[in-house]
Amino acid sequence: MTLGTAALAAGIAFAQGSAPEPQRTITDPQSGRHFATPETLAIQDDDFQNPAMLWAEEGELAWNRAEGTEGKSCASCHNDATQTMRGVRARMPGYHPRLQRVVTLEQQINICRTEHMGAPALPIDSRPLNAMTTFVALQSRGMPVNVDISGPARSAFDAGERFYNTRRGQLDMRCGSCHEDNFGRSLRADLLSQGMTNGFPTYRLKEQRVISLQFRLQGCVNDVRGEPPPMAGEDFTNLEFYLAWRAQGLPVESPSVRR
């Protein structure tokens, strides 16, 4: 299954036997840019200043570079990314029918590499994978987030929602303790956001590099002095799926810049 067809499958609605629409705890979702400083936004909104564009350029080069035993590049199957990848980031994570589970954009890229290129999977949150993800996500910039949680994807969504609402760590906090109960308030030098994920992958000034969402999720769990699950594991994949639904309708900003 290719990246494009997986994204298409993620957009198919399963009307029969669908579960009730989940209740939104934030009725007025606001992107993280709403909580960023003017200086940070100036960097993000200028493609010449936005350092994440270096990752996007690396991703574009990798898109056209043949790898693996099959001697194929991403372009061998998907041709012009500006056309074939438009909307993919907005619909991911999505349900993969053959694997019968939800996959993230990073995971789908690695599926394409291993199954169609004969190339090794790229480590999660590595620079090569973040570069490719940034390049693919860039093609959806400005499009509304629109993930499909219906049908067989619903169980993953529900699991992600449970993770989000479970208190954990020595601080006994859930995700919403910061991003729902206290957004807009200062925590040390940071202004707490609503935790919307429409800007990922993002260039984080603190890290001086592009980071994946799941790297940031690990940081959040560490911040409450908990034990984070592994990146690309089921727990964080389900959580990423739920978080994408929370950001439904917000424009894709990838690659954003955050503090």
Buried (B, 14 or more C-beta within 10 A) or exposed (E): BBBBEBBBBBBEEEEEEEEEEBEEBBEEBBBBBBBBEEEBBEBBEEEEEBBBBBBBEBBBEBBEEEBBEBEBBBBEBBEEBEEBBBBBBBBBBBBBBEEEBBBBBBBBBBBBBBEBBEBEBBEBBEEBBBBBBBBBBBBBBEBBBBBBBBBEBBBBBBBBBEBBEEEBBEEEBBBBBBBBEEBEEEEEEEBBBBBBBBBBBBBBBEEEBBBBBBBBBBBBBEBBEBEBBEBBEBBBBBBBBBBBBBBBEBBBBBBBBBB
